[in-house]
Amino acid sequence: MKIPAIFVPAIALAAWLACLSSQALAASGPPAPAWDVNLGVGVALRPTFEGSDRYAVRPLPLIGIRWHDMIAFGEGGLSAYWHRRNFRIGGGLTFDPGRDDRGSGGVFGSGDDRLAGLGKIDTSLGLRAFASTRIGLFDFDVSAVKYTGRQDHGVVMNLGLSAPLRLGKKLTVMPHLRASWADDNYTQSYFGVTAAQASASIFPRFNAGAGFKDVRGGVAITYRFNRHWYVGADASVTRLLGAAAASPISIADTSALLVTTLGYRF
């Protein structure tokens, strides 16, 4: 997988920060337990598809399992990683839920009747590589995913910055910012319109090229009632960029996402 030249400095910066982190920051707290398990339920209010101006409420299962701080399964999929103090690097499997061209995409998917004629984008497996580190109050992360689906076989890369802030023993507030880059295979699948699709849908023909896809910022809040039970909320705003924003499929370039959860940590 060829890494876009624009991301090479970012990856080099992440590696440099990781070196500083491993040298300057000591390990905090006691050794992690063998198992760390979080289970819960949530509700998400989100657009019916990327670029939609309509919203739908969806159930959100919460599953987070970590073994020896080396293997994890959760929202991002299945991953294995190596870590030293505050630096982590690893890889794993994730998935793209796809998109339907009718209705609302089912309970967990996305879709809209206005997409009729574009065809369904099937769920696809993704191969993911990632690295992250913490410097002072800030967490930095970079990741790349290569999808392997029939319609979606593109590459998406993410750069993230967050700052978990402990406000007392029970409340944590975390501002976060993320930018995504996508190659032309991915953008064409989700934002492009072929000649055949244009003749079968309400959208004109459009060729979507590679580039930054979106930028997202928000705040996550977690309140722990005790060592087991907690509630959380995450509100964010996403702004589409480049070909994603220029696409006729993108009815709204700016959208919001609200997620609330109730969880139990074993």
Secondary structure, 3 states (H helix, E strand, C coil): CCCCHHHHHHHHHHHHHHHHHHHHCCCCCCCCCCEEEEEEEEEEEEECCCCCCCEEEEEEEEEEEEECCCEEEECCEEEEEEEECCEEEEEEEEEECCEECCCCCCCCCCECHHHCCCCCECCEEEEEEEEEEEECCEEEEEEEEEECCCCCCCEEEEEEEECCEEECCCEEEEEEEEEEEECHHHHHHHHCECHHHHHHCCCCCECCCCEEEEEEEEEEEEEECCCCEEEEEEEEEEEECHHHHHCCCCCCCEEEEEEEEEEEEC
